[in-house]
């Protein structure tokens, strides 16, 4: 199930202070901790270990960038960062 803007805005840190993840699908998730909300992407290239790409902080990188009209921005950003890793 895809994340909604309302889910993200309502996400608060847990009382015990532990960070948690809101999954969006296909390796993309929002990490919520005491310092803020961060987009992360888990991926694995063939024959390699799984890696995590730090995309940016929400709301600097908005939800619309993930699934809205500017979705091409996310594709280009992910490819550029994975290839340079």
BELLIN-V435827 format. One line per field, one symbol per residue. ss: DSSP state (A for helix, B for strand, O for the rest). phi: phi as a letter, one per 40 degrees, with the letter a starting at -180 (. if undefined). psi: psi as a letter, one per 30 degrees, with the letter a starting at -180 (. if undefined). Layout:
ss->???
phi->???
psi->???
This chain:
ss->OOOOAAAAAAOOOOOOOOOBBBBBBOOBBBBBBOOBBBBBBBBOOOOOOOBBBBBBBBOOOOOAAAAOOOAAAAAAAAAAAAAAO
phi->.ccbccdccccbccccgccabbcbhfgcabcbaccibbcbbcaacdgbccbbbccicccdbccdccbbccccdcdcccccccccc
psi->kklleeeeefklllefgkllkjkflhfklkkkaffakkkljklklkgllklkkjelkkgejleefegafgfeeeeeeeeeeeff.
